[in-house]
Amino acid sequence: MTRPSLPNPLEPVGHRRDGRPIYPIGASPEDDSNKPEGDGGAAGGTVTQEDLSRLLAREKTHGGRTP
């Protein structure tokens, strides 16, 4: 039984909507290309109370949470 070969870490596996490449290697917090841009949440990975309420209401209408 053989394992499938891993992708070349120097070649992008795809591109984001804004055109930035997606590489198959781990993300580093020091790498500026890994920082979210306009993701709708507040800075630092926090979520505002308004956004949290909206997300929880959406989960409730869809029948539950997903991991």
C-alpha angles and dihedrals in degrees: 000000000000129000120233114256118258120243120260105267091215095058121073116243091206145331133257122237090262091054100255114139123248113220123200094233129095121283119249120208088218092059110097092207090065095058114108116246118205096338092156096250129101121265119281096034094288124136124218119238090247093053091046092052091049093049093048091049089051091050091050092053091047093054105255149337126299122213 
